[in-house]
Amino acid sequence: MLRNVNDLYGFSVAASDGPIGEVRDCYFDDQAWTIRFFVVETGPWLDGRKVLISPIAIDGLDWPGKALSASITREKVKKSPDVDTSKPVSRQHEVEQFGYYGYPYYWGEGNLWGGGARPGTSLAGYGSSRLPTRAKAKSDFVGTQVKLHRDRGDDPHLRSCRAIERYHIHATDGDIGHVESLLLDDESWAIRYLVVNTSDWWLGHQMLVAPPWITDISWLNATVSVDLTRHAVKDAPVYDGKALPNREQERGLFDHYGHPDHANAAVGSSAD
């Protein structure tokens, strides 16, 4: 089901043995456009430190109650690798996080989450002396992987959902507005749309942009370029933030722009 990422902020997050904190931000993969971590601000029990929790760990999601439950312990969270959540996260940091928790890597597997389109809903064997076979095999290479990515000087890989809000959107023939929020699928955690506020150009109009339509992102200049014309945007179906689009409305949106439906389109973009 489609959800607005902004609705996640403030969600309580609980470990198997007690509360962890509240969601303050989400990090998304700037290549596959998928949420990879929740940035969780801990309470007094951990001096308010911010930690990263992967959707892989989530085994309970309560939208009305604004709560997430995770199949990890508070002690595990307490000893997790530090990361500066005020900056983008590199693959090196991601390798460290996945290696620490014993999660199978998703990259290089051809799917959003390694072997499939959704993250695991539980961590079979977690907390025992043996990690799941695949996770254990991959975790043996963590040290090598971290060194490899450190030596390569990898560019930042994961981006803040909060940070991309207010980015300017460029059509093929001029500006059309700015990013207002993101819509995601709460099963795969894939970002399906950017909600664009066109009030800077055309008063009172919001529209949706799917990641496959993005041709370039300048993180330095805070701009997103799309393969759409201003005229096409102005004539596009209006997005109503009070009612998330259904499949029929989504198909109408893709038909309007002459793009294939997102279900059959590859997700990705270039980024400088």
Buried (B, 14 or more C-beta within 10 A) or exposed (E): EBBBBBEBBEBBBBBBEEBBBBBBBBBBBBBBBBBBBBBBBBEEBBEEBBBBBBBBBBBEBEEEEBBBBBBBBBEBBBEBEEBEBEEBBBBBBBBBBBBBBBBBBBBEEEEBBBEEEBBBBEBEBBEEEEBBEBBEEBBEEBEEBBEBBEEEEBEBBBBBBBBBBEBBBBBEEEBBBBBBBBBBBBEBBBBBBBBBBBEEBBEEBBBBBBBBBBBBBBBEEBBBBBBBBBEBBBEBBEBEEEEBBEEEBBBEBBEBBEBEBBEEBEBBBEBE
